[in-house]
Amino acid sequence: MNTKKIIVPLIVLLAIAVYFVAFHKNKSLKYIPENADAVILIDVKKLTGQYLFSLAAHPSGWSGSKNKRKSTKGSLKDAGIIIPDFLQIFHIKDTKFSEWYSVAELKDSQKFISFLKKQSFTAKGNNRFQKDQIFIVVTGNLCIAGTSDSGFEMIKNKFPVSSDPVWNADQFINNAVGSISFISGKKIQNFSIDINEDEIEIKNSPDTETFNAIASQLEKRTHFLDIELDKENVRNFSHLFNKSIADSSQVTSFKATADLEQLNDTIISYEYDDNFNEVEKKTVQKITQPIYTIDILSNAPEKTWEYFQAKKWINNENQFTAIPFQPNVISRNKQGAAIRSTQKAVSLSPRLKENYILIRNSALLYSSLKTLSTKEKRIISDIDYVLYTNKSKDYWIKIKAKNGELPLILRW
């Protein structure tokens, strides 16, 4: 028998099989509605390939990966859910910023429901389940997951659909592990997501030389929070916190520096003794709060002060109430206004005349987050800092992890 006649076709068939398993992707995004205004895509096959390549290059991580798999209560692979080529997460226009949804196909709905119960999801009736801030509903051969359940009925009415999908993966993602996209009419603004050795990068431009130069200067700073924003960035970020800063405020720049401090907080309560006499009881607990200094520059300081007063952000004690961390005091100056925490102040770091937000990790931060799970606290404790920078129409976010023996994709 001529072995070449057998081997060559087998190699061709193997190559075709590898292509369809590892590289061929269904790019039709049939579970993103036409009224979505933001989309997060994860290239599942690319992420899996990157994970396997990193695992092969780091044998020291093999035993840890096995232990993680054993410790989980089942896996998605055996949960009756069809793993898509692209994980599709979307935000619906005119809904809260915190509301995000995803739709997935099921091959066995009962198996998936059993999986949810093993993962400690609470049944809410009508095939609805909840665990913390994750809501899931099973409808036919689909499951809808979200950070809220308020949009479930609208989404259920849209899927399944018989018409052609509105969106295609090529509209959002290009040779990256993931993407975040913002949709405005026919315009789509895409930000790629890349997972590197010890960092995650989110950017809309391949040119990061300028941003790396800014990062190299900021990495030397040790404050918990360092912010410097121009007028446009102040306006954009104020909307995220439901605080609109209009042009009439005349604000041109925002600069802030903050650290975290742990204090003893005394809580006074009252109880009664055996003779019904009121007895004062003091309980001391440790609380974490920021100490900060904020500098606001303005073209017209008087108009800025009047704007803050009209918004009722300044109370009778000259506290700036738009900042939730009290107490503080706001004062006017020739350039604009200054806000300082009254317990303790911190000096402003030098201005770079750039747009950035640097949040450096602190043990006081994640230790005070009581609602987080052990795994979530471990992930947060592994982060060194988060950096946002902006230059003209280019944006860059860097999530830097601490140095470790394993690459980031194997640690989390």
Buried (B, 14 or more C-beta within 10 A) or exposed (E): EEEEEEEEEEEEEEEEEEEEEEEEBEBBBBBBBEBBBBBBBBBBBBBEBBBEEBBEEBEEBEEBBEEEEEEEEBEEEEBBBEEBBBBBBBBBEEBEEEBBBBBBBBEBBEBBBBBBEEBEBEEEEEBBBBEEEBBBBBBEBBBBBBBBBBBBEEBBEEBEEEEEEBBEBEBBBEEBBBBBBBBEEEEEEBBBBBBEEBBBBBBBBEEBEBBEEBBEEBBEBEBBBBBBBBBEBBBEBBEEEEEEBEEEBBBBBBBBBBBBBEEEEEEEEEEEEEEEEEEEEEEEEEEBBBBBBBBBBBEBBEBBBBBBEEBEBBEEEEBBBBBEEBEBBBEBEEBBBBBBBEBEBBEBBEEBEBBBBBBBBBEBBBBBEEEBEEEEBEBBBBBBBBBBBBBEEBBBBBBBBEEEEBBBBBBB
